[in-house]
Amino acid sequence: MLKRHMTGDADLIKQINLMLVMNIIREHGPISRVDIAKISRLNKATVSSMVEELMVKQYAIEVGEVKSKRGRRPTLVNFNPDAGCVIGIELNVGFMTVILVNLNAAVYREKTYSITTNEKEIIEQLYAAIDEIRSEAPESPLGIIGIGIGAVGIVNHKSGTMVSAPNAGLRDVPLKRLVESYTGIRTFVDNDCNTSVIGESAFGAGKGRNQQILLSVTNRGIGIGILIDGKVFRGQDGYAGEMGHMTINMEGPRCNCGNRGCWELYASPQALRRNFMKTTGAEALPSVDEIIALADQGDHAAITALAEVGEYLGVGLANVVNTFNPEIIIIRGAMANADKWILNPIRRSLSERCYFYHSTRIEIVPSRFGKLAASIGAACDVIYHLFYSYEQKL
């Protein structure tokens, strides 16, 4: 028993050291073995052994030598992002985006599909889309290492179940189990706002920031992804972030959720379009992009409608900022393209309603990944588990 226990400990220590060396190479490469030893504080023999193992598994490659005035020139090693692929999927109301990325989340393939609101048909469409993108995957040493899904609605991340997405026609769907059973590939499922903040923190606008809010403002409403101390905050059951249904007007109109005066009734794309139509008397419902284009051309009604929505976005964000005190707020969705017109109203609302706003610095920026934020983030969830979870061995 004692011998078996010690072997287990040795295996765990080796896995920890291997991940440590791997992540130093990912973050600092190209880098010499000597510098890896300095950063990791592991001895040179251990580092050499770890690097050789990573090279055998093709996670790392040698890329040249360092110029040196004396002695043998150290050989540099670098991360090999093309060692494997990941499938990232955004499953939303009426559409599904499927991408194939390398281990640095660089996109190889991308395709968006229209989908129904019938559960059985959606699952069949999902399987077909996965099959199609798997057939297009380039050859790599590790192949497809995982599938990440960012899904609309309330998602239980631990079980990978879509608990409730009524507008999408999905309820209590064990998506993780279904996809893993069909593909044989490890799968992670999370809410699309959570996957978006994962992607932005790993490779996007929030890289290097530990306290982040991802504000998603799309046609389906408002939601947020929350990153605290570098980790996604999901709450007890994984349902945190449904702040589009936070009350900002107790006497406001009835929301589809049953509440009154919800934030998204005042600050969503639908609210923008309603405000514009009310001001102009337009008969046809314009798109958000059309209103932004009119504002860029100097149209007063479009500028006024965008400013009003920006003010209300700031009202809700003041509650978010007072609660979480983030370093950065990243805006995802159609409204992100209107940053020229909404950022100043947002900041004005924050200044009036967030009591510590003037004594802190909060950056507000659009998503780096735009329409692919949720799918790239879903892929990054897989990448994170590969390189930072001891449950999965390299």
N, C-alpha and C positions, 0 to 999 in steps of 0.2 A: 504494500500500500504506500509506504514512504517513497519508494523508488518511483512509482507511477505519479505521485503528487509532485515530486521534484522535476520529473520530465515535463509535466504540464506547465509548471512555472517557467522552465527553460524555453519551451515553445512560445509562451506568451511574451517573454522578454525578447526573444528573437523577432517576433512579429512587431513588437513596439519599436525595436531598433530599426527594423527594415522600413517601417512606415516613416520613422523619423528621417532616415537617410533619403528615402524617396521624396519626401516633401521638401527637404532642403534642396535637392536637385531641381524639383519643379519650380521652387520659388527663387532660387539663386543661380540656376544654371545659365550658361556653361560654367562649371566650377571644378576645381581640382579636388582630388581625394584629401589632400592636406587641409584645404579650407573646409571641406565637409567635416573633418575631424575637429577642427577648431570650433565650428559652430555647434556641432552636436555634443562635443566633449566626450565622444567615444574614442577609444584608442585606434591607432592607425590600422592595426590588423583587423579589427572588427569592421571598420569602415570599408576596407578593401574587400573583405568577404561579402559584406552587404551589397556593395557596388557590383561585384562580379555576379551575384545572384540576380540582381535587377537587370543586368545586361543579358544574362542567359534567358530571362523571361521577357526581354526586349522592352522593358519599361524605360531603360536608359541606354544611351549610345555614346561612344567616344567620338568627339568632334574636333580634336586637334590638340595642340600643345601650347603651354604658356611660355612666353619668352623669358629666359633666365640667364643671368650673367655667369652663374656658376653651377656646376653639377648637372645632373640629369634634369631635363625639362619636364615638368609635370604634365600629364595628359589630362585634358578637360573632358568631363562627362556632362551630358545634357539629357533632359527629359525627352522621351519619344512620344509625342501626343498622338501619333498615328499607330500606336501599338494595338488599339482597339477602337470600337465604335459604341455609341449609345444612341438609342431611339428616344426622342422627346416628343410628347404629345400634349396638345391643349384640346380638351374636350369641352365644348361650350354649347350654347343654345343655337342650334341650327348649323353649326359648322365644327370642323375638327381640323387642326393643323398638326401635321406629322413631319418631324425633321430627323435627320441623321447627322450626328456631330462626332468629332474626334474627342480625345480626352482633355483638350483645352476648350471645348465647346465651340470650336469652329465648325460652321455649318457646311456639310457636304451636299445634302439634299433637303428640299423643302417642298411641301405640297399641302394645299388646303382643300378640304372636301366639304360639300354641303351634306348635311345629315338630317334624318327625320327626327321626330319626337316619339317614335315607337321604340321601346326598350330593346326588343329582340332584334329589330332592324339595325339599331345603333351598334349593338355588339357585333353583328355580322359585318357591318361597315368598318368597324374598328379592326377586326381580324383581317379583313381584306387589305386595309391600308397598311397594317403591319407587314403582311406578306409581301406587298408591293415594295415597300422600302427596304425590307431585308434582302430582296432579290437584287437591289441596286447598291448594296453595301460593298465598298472596295475590300479586297482581300487584306487581312491584317493578322498578326500573330495571335491576338486574343479573340478576334471576331467581335460579335455584339455582346457586350458584357452586362447590359441591363436595359430596362425600359422604364422611363419615368413618365407619369401622367399627371398633368395639372388639370383638375376638373372643376367646373363651375358648381356652386352650391355648397352644401355642408358635407364635409368629408371627414371620415374617421381615418386619420393617417396610420394609426397603429395596425388596424385590420385591413386597410386599403379598401374600405367600403364607401360608396357614394350614398350617404344617408338620405339626403333630400336635395333634389334639383328638379322641382316640379315643372319649371318652364322648359327644361330640357327633356322631360318625359322619363326621368330616372329617379328611382327611390329604392333604397336598401339593396343596391346592386354591389355584390362582392367583386369589384373590378379587379383587384389584385389577384384573387384566386382564379378568376376566369381567364385572365391574360396569361398568368403563369402556367395554368393547365394547358392552354392552347399552344403556347410558344416554347415552354420549357426554359424560359429566361426569367431571371429574378426581376421583379417589378415593384416599383414604389408609386403610391398614389397619394396625392395631397390636393388641397384647395389651390386654385390657380393663382390667387394672391400670394400664398405662401411660396409656391414654386417661383413666382416672379421675383420675390425678395431674395430668394436663395441665389438665383442667377445673377441679379444685379450686385449682390455682395461678393460673389465669387469672381466674376469677370466683367461686371458692368459699371454703372454709374456710382454704385456704393462700395466698390472695392476698397478695402482697407478701413472701412467704417464699421464699428461694432454696434452702434445704436442707430437703427434705421426704421423708417416707415415707408412702405410702398403703398401709395394711394392709387387704386385702380378705379378709373372713371370711364365706364364703358356703357354701351346701350342697355346692358342688363342691370345697371345700377352702380353703386359704390361699395367697395370693400377695401380692406387694408391688410397688408402683410406686415408682421411685426418682428423685428430682429432685436433682441436684447442680449447684450454681452456676446454677440457673435452667433447666437442661437435663435432659431425660429421659436416664437412664443405661440403656442397653440391652445393653451388652456387645458382644463381637466379632460374634456372629451375631444379636443381638437377643433372646436368650433369658434375659437376666438377670431376676431377681425371683422365680424359682420356689423360694422359700425355705420353702414349706410342706413340702418334702421334705428340709429340713435335719434332721439327726439330733439329737435331744435325749435319747435313751435308747438306748444301744448294745444293750441286751438287750430292747428293746421288741418289740411285735408286728410282724408283717410287714405292710408297706403294699402297696397295689395297684401302686405304682411298682416294687416289688421290694426296696426298702430296708427297714430295720428302725427302729422308734422315731421315725418322722417327726413333725415338729412338729404337723401337722394331725390326726394320730391322737389328740392330747391336747387340742387347742384349737379344734376346728372345731364347727359346730352339731351334727354327728353325735355328737361326743364329749359335748357338753352333754346331748343327749337320752339317750345311753346311761347317763351318770352319774345322771341323774334317775330313769330306769327302774330302775337297780340299787338306788338308795336307797329308792324307794317301792314297788317290785314292781309298778308299773303294767303293765297288759297292752297297752294301746294306746300307740303311739309319739306323744308330744306334739310339737307344733311349737315352735320357738324362741319365737314370740310368746306361746304359751300358758304356757310356763315363766316368761317375763318377767312376764306378767300375774299368775301365782301368787306370784311374788316380791314384786310390788307390793302384794299382799294380805297379805304377811307369812308365806307358806309357807316353813318352815325348809328343807325338802328342795330347793326351787327356789333359794333364796338360796345354799345350800351348793354346789349344782351349778354355779351361775353363778360363784361365787367361785373354785371349783377351775379352771374353764376360764380365768378371768381370770388366775390364777396362772401357768398354762401359757402363756397369751398373753404374759405378761411375761417368762417364761423365754426364749422365742424372740426377743422384741423386744430383750432385753438384748444378744443377739448382733448384731442389726441396728444397735442404737444404738452399740455398741462399734465397729462397722465404719464407719458413715456419719456419726455425730454430727449428727443432724438438729435443726432448730429446732422442727419440729412433726411429730407423727404423727397422721394422719387415718384414722379407722376407717370402713370401708365394709362394708355387708352387714347381715344380720339381727342380728348381735351388737352393732352400733352402737346399736341401740335399748335395749341393756342397760347403757348407760354408767353409770347409777346404781349398778349392782352389780358391774361388772368393772373400773372405772377404779382404784379403790383397790388391789385385788389386783395389777393390772398395775404400778402405781407401787411397790408393796411389792417385787415381784420385781425391778424395775429397780434399786431402791435396794440390794438385796442382791447383785446380779450385775453391775451396771454400775459400774466403779470410779470414774468421774468424774461419776456422776449428781448428786451433791450440789454439785458445783462448776459445773454448767451448768443451763440452764433449757430443758426440753423440754415443750412443750404437747401434750396428747393430747385430741383432740376428735372428735366424729362428723362424717361427711361432710355438707356442706351440701346436696348434691343427692340424697342417699339412693339410692333405687332407680334414679334416672336418671343416676347419676354416670358410668357408662361411656359412655352414649350422648351425654350433654352433652359429656363430654370428647372423644369422637370428633369431634363438630362443632367443638369448640375447636381440634382439630388442624388442621382445614381453615382456620379463622379465623387461626390462627397463621401458616400458610404464606402466606396472603393478605397479611398486614400486616408480616411480618418476613422473608420469603424474597425475595431479589432475582431468583430464578428466575421468579417470577410477577409480572407487571407489574400495577399498579393500573389 
